[in-house]
């Protein structure tokens, strides 16, 4: 008898996934630059900004260098402190401050 080569049951989708490199989403460089420019415009150090958003200074460093996986909760905190929109189509536009009207 001749030896037969057994072919495993592999679906085409599995082959595609094996050939793809899986990576986490990274923070775009323009957002990193916006964070740094906004922080400097407010006169804050990385440590000062970290204290204002209740995070560690290395978190700010990672966000400014683009080494982090974006967390939109942290981005939202940074947005409110530096006053610049950091995600969405309106990236880089100053945030509008909502003024509350006095209650009658």
Secondary structure as UniProt FT lines:
FT   HELIX           12..19
FT   HELIX           29..41
FT   TURN            42..43
FT   HELIX           46..52
FT   TURN            53..54
FT   HELIX           57..65
FT   HELIX           72..82
FT   TURN            89..92
//
